[in-house]
């Protein structure tokens, strides 16, 4: 693993509340000069919903009105054969993400005069995609051996394609695999073994040659995600700080092998946002780090091997002004911490 010392630089999870891709890119690049990310714009179109955005080319996929599903009644042999052939040949250009599915990505790629330290992208994870997208009988695709496997292979190709595009902006790329459904791991809703989850994730992570992260915005069994080849673990520190602190030994091992913890410390809802300041968020972050320092992880290591992010995506936030406020707090908190401790 490359040992990258981010020193609590800021970046975002991905989604923004904008419908105009240029405006979203402008806000991101204004505040996040070091590690900008391309914006997902779910309010612009249903095609930018995180479950739809990376679905192009999946065998039998149907997107109509506000629904996505896989039609098993179609003959899926040929499209499956094509997908597996592309996978085996690593033909990543066969499964791009087109502008109507990711206007923010294509606007971002067209930007001039960027010279960031790194650039970030994101893709929906195979567990979340496979549990959300169902066949016509409402059965989650992930429980089908062939199609569940195909999900991870398609997402791997999409992640590789995206990384190749982003490397035009910076050779230092970061791709997050977003797995909100990992918060349900271990519940009756998710009948998947730890081994199955790790193998699906590793399939996608294997297509990423730069830094690879996993984001989960809730309580989860972090030992599962820390057991993968991931370089960055991204958590909702604002709402679930205690979640990661239950795994101090695993976190220590992860950091000692050069891993990065992305602390999602800026809230992504207006109510919480209204009552926070840079100082209060700084206190909250140090409080979230305290359980680790008590378990023998140095505070300096947590800062050095840290990134700062919002608690989750900003696509659900009500206004563009509120999203800018999140970015402003994020940038200012990073400056404060870096001045103080770096």
C-alpha positions in Angstrom: 0.0 0.0 0.0 1.3 3.5 -0.8 1.9 5.3 2.4 0.2 8.6 1.7 0.2 11.3 4.4 -2.9 13.4 3.7 -2.7 15.3 7.0 -6.4 15.9 7.1 -6.8 17.4 3.7 -10.5 17.8 2.7 -12.5 16.0 0.0 -16.1 14.9 -0.4 -18.1 11.7 -0.7 -19.5 12.6 -4.1 -23.1 13.7 -4.4 -24.2 17.4 -4.6 -27.7 19.0 -4.6 -27.1 20.9 -7.8 -28.8 20.2 -11.1 -26.3 22.3 -13.1 -23.0 20.3 -13.4 -20.8 23.3 -14.0 -22.1 25.0 -10.8 -21.4 21.9 -8.8 -17.9 21.6 -10.2 -17.3 25.3 -9.5 -18.3 24.9 -5.8 -16.1 21.8 -5.4 -13.0 23.2 -7.1 -13.3 26.5 -5.2 -13.1 24.8 -1.8 -11.3 21.6 -2.5 -8.2 22.6 -4.4 -6.1 19.7 -3.2 -8.4 16.7 -3.6 -11.5 17.7 -5.7 -14.0 15.0 -6.6 -16.5 14.9 -9.5 -20.1 15.5 -8.4 -22.9 13.0 -8.7 -26.2 14.9 -9.3 -29.2 12.8 -8.2 -31.6 15.8 -8.3 -30.7 16.4 -12.0 -31.9 13.0 -13.3 -33.0 9.6 -12.1 -30.1 8.3 -14.2 -27.7 9.9 -11.7 -29.2 8.0 -8.8 -26.4 5.9 -7.3 -28.1 2.6 -8.2 -28.7 3.6 -11.8 -25.5 5.7 -12.5 -23.3 2.6 -13.1 -25.9 0.2 -14.5 -25.3 0.9 -18.2 -24.4 -2.3 -20.0 -25.6 -4.7 -17.2 -27.3 -7.8 -18.8 -31.1 -7.4 -18.8 -31.1 -4.0 -17.0 -34.2 -1.9 -17.4 -34.5 1.7 -16.3 -37.9 3.2 -16.7 -39.5 6.2 -15.0 -38.1 6.0 -11.5 -37.4 2.3 -11.4 -34.4 0.1 -12.2 -34.6 -3.7 -12.4 -33.2 -6.7 -14.3 -35.6 -8.5 -16.6 -34.7 -12.2 -16.3 -37.2 -13.1 -19.0 -34.8 -11.8 -21.6 -32.1 -13.9 -23.0 -29.1 -12.9 -21.0 -26.5 -15.3 -22.4 -25.1 -13.0 -25.0 -24.8 -9.9 -22.9 -23.2 -12.0 -20.1 -20.8 -13.5 -22.5 -19.8 -10.0 -23.7 -19.4 -8.7 -20.2 -17.2 -11.7 -19.2 -15.1 -11.3 -22.4 -14.5 -7.6 -21.7 -13.6 -8.5 -18.1 -11.1 -11.2 -19.1 -9.5 -8.9 -21.7 -9.7 -5.9 -19.3 -11.5 -4.0 -22.1 -12.6 -1.1 -19.9 -13.6 1.2 -22.8 -16.5 -1.2 -23.6 -18.4 0.0 -20.4 -18.1 3.7 -20.0 -20.4 6.0 -18.0 -22.1 8.3 -20.5 -22.8 12.0 -19.9 -26.5 11.5 -19.4 -25.7 9.2 -16.5 -22.9 11.4 -15.0 -23.1 15.0 -16.2 -20.9 16.0 -13.3 -18.2 13.6 -14.2 -18.0 14.8 -17.8 -18.1 18.5 -16.8 -15.4 17.8 -14.3 -13.2 16.1 -16.9 -13.6 19.1 -19.1 -12.2 21.5 -16.5 -9.0 23.4 -17.3 -6.3 24.8 -15.0 -6.7 22.2 -12.2 -3.5 21.1 -10.5 -4.7 19.1 -7.5 -2.5 16.9 -5.4 -4.9 14.0 -6.1 -8.3 13.6 -7.7 -11.2 11.5 -6.3 -14.0 9.5 -7.9 -16.6 7.1 -6.6 -18.6 4.1 -7.6 -21.5 2.2 -6.0 -20.3 -0.9 -4.3 -21.3 -4.4 -5.4 -23.1 -5.3 -2.1 -25.2 -2.1 -2.2 -26.0 -2.3 -5.9 -26.7 -6.1 -5.8 -29.0 -5.7 -2.8 -30.9 -2.7 -4.2 -31.4 -3.8 -7.8 -33.8 -6.7 -8.1 -35.2 -8.9 -10.9 -38.8 -8.6 -12.0 -39.9 -10.8 -9.1 -38.3 -8.3 -6.6 -35.5 -10.7 -5.7 -32.2 -9.0 -5.1 -29.7 -9.6 -7.9 -26.9 -10.4 -5.4 -28.6 -13.7 -4.4 -28.3 -15.0 -8.0 -24.9 -16.7 -8.4 -24.3 -15.7 -12.0 -25.7 -12.2 -11.9 -24.3 -11.4 -8.5 -20.9 -12.2 -9.8 -21.6 -10.1 -13.0 -22.4 -7.0 -10.8 -18.9 -7.0 -9.3 -17.3 -7.6 -12.7 -19.2 -4.7 -14.4 -18.4 -2.3 -11.5 -14.8 -3.3 -11.7 -14.7 -2.3 -15.4 -16.5 1.0 -14.6 -14.1 1.8 -11.8 -11.1 1.1 -14.1 -12.6 3.3 -16.8 -13.3 6.1 -14.4 -9.9 6.0 -12.9 -8.3 6.1 -16.4 -10.3 9.3 -17.2 -9.5 10.9 -13.8 -5.8 10.3 -14.3 -5.9 12.9 -17.0 -6.4 15.5 -14.2 -3.9 14.0 -11.7 -1.8 10.8 -11.8 -2.8 10.4 -8.1 -6.2 9.0 -8.2 -8.6 7.9 -5.4 -11.7 5.8 -6.1 -14.2 5.2 -3.3 -16.5 2.2 -3.4 -19.7 3.4 -1.7 -21.3 0.7 0.4 -24.2 2.2 2.5 -25.8 -1.2 2.7 -22.9 -2.6 4.7 -24.7 -0.9 7.6 -27.3 -3.8 7.3 -24.6 -6.5 7.4 -25.4 -9.2 10.0 -29.2 -8.3 9.9 -31.9 -10.6 8.5 -32.0 -8.3 5.5 -28.5 -9.2 4.4 -28.0 -13.0 4.0 -24.4 -12.8 2.9 -21.3 -14.2 4.5 -18.3 -12.2 5.4 -16.3 -14.2 2.8 -18.8 -13.5 0.0 -18.8 -9.7 0.8 -15.0 -9.6 0.8 -14.8 -11.5 -2.5 -17.3 -9.2 -4.2 -15.5 -6.1 -2.9 -12.1 -7.4 -3.8 -13.3 -8.0 -7.4 -14.1 -4.3 -7.7 -11.1 -3.1 -5.7 -8.9 -5.2 -8.0 -9.8 -2.9 -10.9 -8.4 0.2 -9.1 -4.7 0.7 -9.5 -4.5 4.0 -7.5 -5.7 4.5 -3.9 -9.0 2.7 -3.2 -11.4 3.6 -0.4 -14.6 2.1 1.0 -17.3 4.4 2.4 -20.1 3.3 4.7 -22.3 5.9 6.4 -23.6 3.9 9.3 -22.8 1.3 11.9 -21.2 -1.7 10.4 -18.8 -4.5 11.2 -15.7 -2.6 10.3 -13.6 -5.7 10.7 -15.0 -7.0 7.4 -14.0 -3.8 5.4 -10.6 -3.6 7.2 -10.0 -7.1 6.1 -10.0 -6.1 2.4 -7.1 -4.6 0.4 -8.6 -1.1 0.9 -6.3 1.9 1.5 -8.9 4.4 2.9 -11.8 3.7 5.3 -14.5 6.4 5.2 -17.0 6.8 8.1 -19.8 9.0 9.2 -17.9 10.4 12.2 -20.5 13.0 13.0 -23.3 10.6 13.7 -21.6 7.3 14.3 -18.2 8.1 15.9 -18.4 5.1 18.2 -18.9 2.6 15.4 -15.3 2.5 14.2 -13.9 2.9 17.8 -15.2 -0.6 18.6 -12.4 -2.0 16.4 -9.2 -0.4 17.8 -6.9 -3.4 17.1 -8.0 -3.7 13.4 -7.8 0.1 12.9 -4.2 0.1 14.4 -3.2 -2.7 12.1 -4.7 -0.9 9.1 -3.0 2.4 10.0 0.3 0.6 10.6 0.2 -0.8 7.1 -0.2 2.8 5.7 -4.0 3.1 5.7 -5.9 6.3 5.8 -9.0 7.1 7.9 -11.5 9.6 6.3 -13.3 11.3 9.1 -16.9 12.3 8.0 -17.1 15.1 10.5 -19.2 17.8 8.8 -22.9 17.1 9.1 -24.9 16.9 5.8 -28.3 18.1 7.2 -29.3 21.7 7.7 -30.4 21.4 11.2 -27.1 20.1 12.5 -25.2 22.4 10.2 -26.9 25.5 11.7 -25.5 24.7 15.2 -21.9 23.9 14.3 -18.8 26.0 13.9 -15.2 25.2 12.9 -14.3 25.2 16.7 -17.2 22.9 17.7 -16.4 20.4 14.8 -12.7 20.5 15.8 -13.7 19.4 19.4 -16.0 16.8 18.0 -13.3 15.3 15.8 -10.8 15.2 18.6 -13.4 13.5 20.8 -13.9 10.9 18.0 -10.2 10.3 17.9 -9.8 9.9 21.7 -10.8 6.2 22.0 -8.1 5.3 19.5 -5.4 7.3 21.4 -6.4 5.4 24.5 -5.7 2.2 22.7 -2.2 3.0 21.7 -2.7 4.8 18.4 -0.8 8.1 18.3 -2.9 11.3 17.8 -0.2 12.5 15.4 -0.7 9.3 13.3 -4.5 9.8 13.2 -4.0 13.4 11.9 -1.2 12.5 9.5 -3.0 9.5 8.1 -6.4 11.3 8.0 -8.7 12.9 5.5 -11.7 15.1 6.3 -15.1 14.7 4.6 -18.7 15.5 5.1 -20.6 12.7 7.0 -22.1 11.4 3.7 -23.0 12.7 0.3 -24.6 16.2 -0.1 -27.2 15.1 -2.7 -29.9 15.0 -0.1 -29.2 18.5 1.3 -32.0 21.0 0.6 -30.1 23.9 -1.0 -26.9 24.7 -2.9 -26.2 27.3 -0.2 -26.2 24.7 2.5 -23.9 22.5 0.4 -21.5 25.4 0.1 -21.6 25.9 3.8 -20.6 22.3 4.3 -17.6 22.7 1.9 -16.6 26.0 3.6 -16.6 24.4 7.1 -14.7 21.4 5.7 -12.0 23.6 4.1 -11.7 25.8 7.2 -11.5 22.9 9.6 -8.8 21.3 7.5 -6.8 24.5 7.6 -7.2 24.9 11.3 -6.0 21.3 12.0 -3.1 21.5 9.6 -1.9 24.7 11.1 -2.2 23.4 14.6 -0.7 19.9 14.2 1.1 19.4 10.9 
